[in-house]
Amino acid sequence: MTSFRLTDIEQLAIQAKLNLSLGREIYDAVFLGFEVLEIVGDELRGWARSEYCAATIDIHFSREVALAAQAVLKQSVRRTSFLMRGLKHDTDEQPA
């Protein structure tokens, strides 16, 4: 399975697209401190600043995150998975 980490420019581009598409109020409430950790196959894995924000992103905004990532990375993203910052996704390919 192919895995790669985003560059700082790619990360900032995804954040900018989300801020533009969702608006400042929603972005500031949910996405501040969010980070895309890696893309594994067609799954985007990331961190959010709290469990609440991670769940909100997964439930309500996964489509928007996937579309923003696809636009920036020119790669298919079919699933997203967000956890609270510092927790590990279940994989051996987790970045250190």
Backbone as JSON Lines, residues from 0, in Angstrom:
{"i":0,"aa":"M","n":[0.84,-1.17,0.0],"ca":[0.0,0.0,0.0],"c":[0.89,1.24,0.0]}
{"i":1,"aa":"T","n":[0.58,2.19,-0.85],"ca":[1.37,3.4,-0.98],"c":[1.03,4.37,0.15]}
{"i":2,"aa":"S","n":[2.07,4.94,0.75],"ca":[1.89,5.89,1.83],"c":[2.83,7.06,1.62]}
{"i":3,"aa":"F","n":[2.33,8.28,1.84],"ca":[3.22,9.43,1.79],"c":[2.71,10.54,2.69]}
{"i":4,"aa":"R","n":[3.64,11.39,3.11],"ca":[3.32,12.54,3.94],"c":[3.28,13.79,3.08]}
{"i":5,"aa":"L","n":[2.46,14.74,3.47],"ca":[2.32,15.98,2.72],"c":[3.45,16.94,3.03]}
{"i":6,"aa":"T","n":[3.76,17.8,2.07],"ca":[4.71,18.88,2.31],"c":[3.97,20.01,3.05]}
{"i":7,"aa":"D","n":[4.71,20.96,3.58],"ca":[4.1,22.09,4.26],"c":[3.21,22.89,3.3]}
{"i":8,"aa":"I","n":[3.66,23.03,2.06],"ca":[2.88,23.77,1.05],"c":[1.55,23.08,0.78]}
{"i":9,"aa":"E","n":[1.57,21.75,0.64],"ca":[0.33,21.0,0.4],"c":[-0.62,21.13,1.59]}
{"i":10,"aa":"Q","n":[-0.06,21.03,2.8],"ca":[-0.87,21.17,4.02],"c":[-1.55,22.54,4.05]}
{"i":11,"aa":"L","n":[-0.78,23.59,3.8],"ca":[-1.34,24.94,3.81],"c":[-2.38,25.15,2.71]}
{"i":12,"aa":"A","n":[-2.15,24.54,1.55],"ca":[-3.11,24.66,0.45],"c":[-4.44,24.0,0.81]}
{"i":13,"aa":"I","n":[-4.41,22.85,1.44],"ca":[-5.64,22.18,1.87],"c":[-6.36,23.03,2.92]}
{"i":14,"aa":"Q","n":[-5.61,23.57,3.87],"ca":[-6.22,24.42,4.89],"c":[-6.87,25.66,4.26]}
{"i":15,"aa":"A","n":[-6.19,26.27,3.29],"ca":[-6.74,27.46,2.63],"c":[-8.02,27.12,1.87]}
{"i":16,"aa":"K","n":[-8.04,25.99,1.16],"ca":[-9.24,25.58,0.43],"c":[-10.41,25.34,1.38]}
{"i":17,"aa":"L","n":[-10.14,24.7,2.52],"ca":[-11.2,24.45,3.5],"c":[-11.71,25.76,4.08]}
{"i":18,"aa":"N","n":[-10.81,26.67,4.41],"ca":[-11.2,27.96,4.97],"c":[-12.08,28.73,3.98]}
{"i":19,"aa":"L","n":[-11.71,28.69,2.71],"ca":[-12.47,29.39,1.69],"c":[-13.84,28.75,1.47]}
{"i":20,"aa":"S","n":[-13.89,27.42,1.41],"ca":[-15.16,26.75,1.1],"c":[-16.11,26.69,2.29]}
{"i":21,"aa":"L","n":[-15.6,26.57,3.52],"ca":[-16.46,26.43,4.7],"c":[-16.76,27.77,5.37]}
{"i":22,"aa":"G","n":[-15.9,28.74,5.18],"ca":[-16.07,30.02,5.85],"c":[-15.26,30.09,7.13]}
{"i":23,"aa":"R","n":[-14.97,31.33,7.52],"ca":[-14.09,31.56,8.67],"c":[-14.66,31.0,9.97]}
{"i":24,"aa":"E","n":[-15.95,31.16,10.2],"ca":[-16.55,30.75,11.47],"c":[-16.44,29.24,11.68]}
{"i":25,"aa":"I","n":[-16.83,28.47,10.67],"ca":[-16.76,27.01,10.78],"c":[-15.31,26.56,10.83]}
{"i":26,"aa":"Y","n":[-14.47,27.12,9.97],"ca":[-13.06,26.71,9.96],"c":[-12.42,26.97,11.33]}
{"i":27,"aa":"D","n":[-12.64,28.16,11.89],"ca":[-12.04,28.49,13.18],"c":[-12.59,27.63,14.31]}
{"i":28,"aa":"A","n":[-13.86,27.26,14.23],"ca":[-14.47,26.46,15.29],"c":[-14.02,25.0,15.25]}
{"i":29,"aa":"V","n":[-13.82,24.46,14.05],"ca":[-13.57,23.02,13.92],"c":[-12.16,22.68,13.46]}
{"i":30,"aa":"F","n":[-11.6,23.46,12.54],"ca":[-10.38,23.05,11.85],"c":[-9.08,23.68,12.36]}
{"i":31,"aa":"L","n":[-9.15,24.64,13.26],"ca":[-7.9,25.21,13.77],"c":[-7.07,24.1,14.42]}
{"i":32,"aa":"G","n":[-5.82,24.0,14.06],"ca":[-4.95,22.97,14.62],"c":[-5.05,21.63,13.94]}
{"i":33,"aa":"F","n":[-5.86,21.51,12.89],"ca":[-5.96,20.23,12.21],"c":[-4.76,20.05,11.28]}
{"i":34,"aa":"E","n":[-4.37,18.79,11.11],"ca":[-3.2,18.49,10.28],"c":[-3.43,17.17,9.56]}
{"i":35,"aa":"V","n":[-3.11,17.16,8.29],"ca":[-3.13,15.91,7.53],"c":[-1.79,15.22,7.78]}
{"i":36,"aa":"L","n":[-1.83,14.02,8.35],"ca":[-0.6,13.3,8.65],"c":[-0.03,12.6,7.43]}
{"i":37,"aa":"E","n":[-0.89,11.88,6.75],"ca":[-0.42,11.06,5.64],"c":[-1.6,10.62,4.78]}
{"i":38,"aa":"I","n":[-1.26,10.14,3.6],"ca":[-2.21,9.49,2.71],"c":[-1.74,8.06,2.56]}
{"i":39,"aa":"V","n":[-2.61,7.1,2.89],"ca":[-2.29,5.69,2.76],"c":[-3.3,5.09,1.78]}
{"i":40,"aa":"G","n":[-2.81,4.72,0.61],"ca":[-3.72,4.24,-0.43],"c":[-4.65,5.37,-0.83]}
{"i":41,"aa":"D","n":[-5.95,5.18,-0.57],"ca":[-6.93,6.24,-0.87],"c":[-7.53,6.83,0.41]}
{"i":42,"aa":"E","n":[-6.85,6.61,1.55],"ca":[-7.33,7.12,2.84],"c":[-6.45,8.26,3.34]}
{"i":43,"aa":"L","n":[-7.08,9.36,3.7],"ca":[-6.39,10.5,4.29],"c":[-6.48,10.35,5.8]}
{"i":44,"aa":"R","n":[-5.35,10.45,6.48],"ca":[-5.31,10.32,7.93],"c":[-4.8,11.62,8.53]}
{"i":45,"aa":"G","n":[-5.47,12.06,9.59],"ca":[-5.06,13.33,10.18],"c":[-5.38,13.45,11.64]}
{"i":46,"aa":"W","n":[-4.95,14.59,12.19],"ca":[-5.17,14.93,13.58],"c":[-6.04,16.17,13.67]}
{"i":47,"aa":"A","n":[-6.79,16.26,14.75],"ca":[-7.55,17.47,15.09],"c":[-7.19,17.83,16.52]}
{"i":48,"aa":"R","n":[-7.56,19.04,16.95],"ca":[-7.11,19.5,18.27],"c":[-7.83,18.84,19.43]}
{"i":49,"aa":"S","n":[-8.98,18.19,19.18],"ca":[-9.73,17.53,20.25],"c":[-10.5,16.35,19.67]}
{"i":50,"aa":"E","n":[-10.99,15.49,20.55],"ca":[-11.82,14.38,20.1],"c":[-13.1,14.89,19.45]}
{"i":51,"aa":"Y","n":[-13.66,15.96,20.02],"ca":[-14.87,16.55,19.47],"c":[-14.64,17.03,18.04]}
{"i":52,"aa":"C","n":[-13.55,17.77,17.82],"ca":[-13.26,18.28,16.48],"c":[-12.99,17.13,15.5]}
{"i":53,"aa":"A","n":[-12.27,16.1,15.95],"ca":[-12.0,14.96,15.09],"c":[-13.3,14.27,14.68]}
{"i":54,"aa":"A","n":[-14.2,14.08,15.64],"ca":[-15.49,13.44,15.32],"c":[-16.33,14.33,14.4]}
{"i":55,"aa":"T","n":[-16.32,15.63,14.64],"ca":[-17.07,16.56,13.8],"c":[-16.56,16.53,12.37]}
{"i":56,"aa":"I","n":[-15.24,16.52,12.21],"ca":[-14.66,16.45,10.86],"c":[-15.06,15.14,10.19]}
{"i":57,"aa":"D","n":[-14.91,14.03,10.91],"ca":[-15.26,12.71,10.35],"c":[-16.73,12.62,9.94]}
{"i":58,"aa":"I","n":[-17.61,13.14,10.78],"ca":[-19.05,12.98,10.54],"c":[-19.59,14.01,9.55]}
{"i":59,"aa":"H","n":[-19.2,15.27,9.7],"ca":[-19.82,16.34,8.93],"c":[-18.99,16.89,7.77]}
{"i":60,"aa":"F","n":[-17.67,16.78,7.84],"ca":[-16.84,17.47,6.87],"c":[-15.86,16.57,6.12]}
{"i":61,"aa":"S","n":[-16.02,15.26,6.19],"ca":[-15.08,14.37,5.52],"c":[-15.1,14.57,4.0]}
{"i":62,"aa":"R","n":[-16.28,14.83,3.45],"ca":[-16.37,15.07,2.0],"c":[-15.59,16.31,1.6]}
{"i":63,"aa":"E","n":[-15.75,17.4,2.36],"ca":[-15.05,18.64,2.05],"c":[-13.53,18.47,2.16]}
{"i":64,"aa":"V","n":[-13.09,17.74,3.18],"ca":[-11.65,17.49,3.35],"c":[-11.13,16.66,2.17]}
{"i":65,"aa":"A","n":[-11.87,15.63,1.79],"ca":[-11.45,14.78,0.68],"c":[-11.38,15.57,-0.62]}
{"i":66,"aa":"L","n":[-12.38,16.42,-0.89],"ca":[-12.37,17.22,-2.11],"c":[-11.21,18.22,-2.13]}
{"i":67,"aa":"A","n":[-10.94,18.86,-1.0],"ca":[-9.82,19.8,-0.93],"c":[-8.49,19.07,-1.15]}
{"i":68,"aa":"A","n":[-8.33,17.9,-0.53],"ca":[-7.1,17.13,-0.69],"c":[-6.94,16.66,-2.13]}
{"i":69,"aa":"Q","n":[-8.01,16.2,-2.74],"ca":[-7.95,15.76,-4.14],"c":[-7.55,16.9,-5.06]}
{"i":70,"aa":"A","n":[-8.08,18.08,-4.82],"ca":[-7.76,19.24,-5.66],"c":[-6.29,19.62,-5.53]}
{"i":71,"aa":"V","n":[-5.75,19.55,-4.34],"ca":[-4.35,19.93,-4.11],"c":[-3.39,18.84,-4.56]}
{"i":72,"aa":"L","n":[-3.69,17.59,-4.22],"ca":[-2.75,16.49,-4.44],"c":[-2.92,15.81,-5.79]}
{"i":73,"aa":"K","n":[-4.04,16.07,-6.48],"ca":[-4.32,15.41,-7.76],"c":[-4.29,13.89,-7.6]}
{"i":74,"aa":"Q","n":[-4.89,13.43,-6.5],"ca":[-4.94,12.01,-6.17],"c":[-6.3,11.71,-5.54]}
{"i":75,"aa":"S","n":[-6.82,10.54,-5.8],"ca":[-8.11,10.14,-5.26],"c":[-8.04,9.95,-3.74]}
{"i":76,"aa":"V","n":[-9.01,10.52,-3.03],"ca":[-9.15,10.33,-1.59],"c":[-10.58,9.86,-1.37]}
{"i":77,"aa":"R","n":[-10.74,8.61,-0.96],"ca":[-12.08,8.04,-0.79],"c":[-12.53,7.99,0.66]}
{"i":78,"aa":"R","n":[-11.57,8.0,1.59],"ca":[-11.91,7.93,3.01],"c":[-11.05,8.91,3.78]}
{"i":79,"aa":"T","n":[-11.57,9.37,4.92],"ca":[-10.79,10.18,5.83],"c":[-10.9,9.59,7.22]}
{"i":80,"aa":"S","n":[-9.88,9.79,8.0],"ca":[-9.86,9.32,9.38],"c":[-9.11,10.35,10.22]}
{"i":81,"aa":"F","n":[-9.8,10.93,11.2],"ca":[-9.2,11.93,12.07],"c":[-9.26,11.49,13.52]}
{"i":82,"aa":"L","n":[-8.19,11.73,14.23],"ca":[-8.1,11.45,15.66],"c":[-7.62,12.7,16.38]}
{"i":83,"aa":"M","n":[-7.78,12.69,17.71],"ca":[-7.25,13.78,18.51],"c":[-5.73,13.8,18.38]}
{"i":84,"aa":"R","n":[-5.15,14.99,18.32],"ca":[-3.71,15.16,18.17],"c":[-2.95,14.3,19.18]}
{"i":85,"aa":"G","n":[-1.98,13.56,18.69],"ca":[-1.14,12.73,19.54],"c":[-1.52,11.25,19.55]}
{"i":86,"aa":"L","n":[-2.76,10.92,19.18],"ca":[-3.16,9.52,19.12],"c":[-2.67,8.91,17.82]}
{"i":87,"aa":"K","n":[-2.53,7.59,17.81],"ca":[-2.03,6.9,16.62],"c":[-3.15,6.17,15.9]}
{"i":88,"aa":"H","n":[-3.1,6.24,14.58],"ca":[-3.99,5.45,13.74],"c":[-3.5,4.01,13.77]}
{"i":89,"aa":"D","n":[-4.39,3.05,13.6],"ca":[-4.02,1.62,13.65],"c":[-3.32,1.22,12.37]}
{"i":90,"aa":"T","n":[-1.99,1.32,12.39],"ca":[-1.2,0.92,11.23],"c":[0.26,0.85,11.61]}
{"i":91,"aa":"D","n":[1.01,0.08,10.85],"ca":[2.45,0.03,11.02],"c":[3.13,1.17,10.26]}
{"i":92,"aa":"E","n":[2.38,1.85,9.4],"ca":[2.94,2.9,8.57],"c":[2.81,4.29,9.19]}
{"i":93,"aa":"Q","n":[2.44,4.35,10.48],"ca":[2.26,5.62,11.16],"c":[3.58,6.39,11.25]}
{"i":94,"aa":"P","n":[3.58,7.67,10.89],"ca":[4.81,8.45,11.03],"c":[5.2,8.64,12.48]}
{"i":95,"aa":"A","n":[6.47,8.78,12.72],"ca":[6.98,8.93,14.09],"c":[6.64,10.28,14.68]}
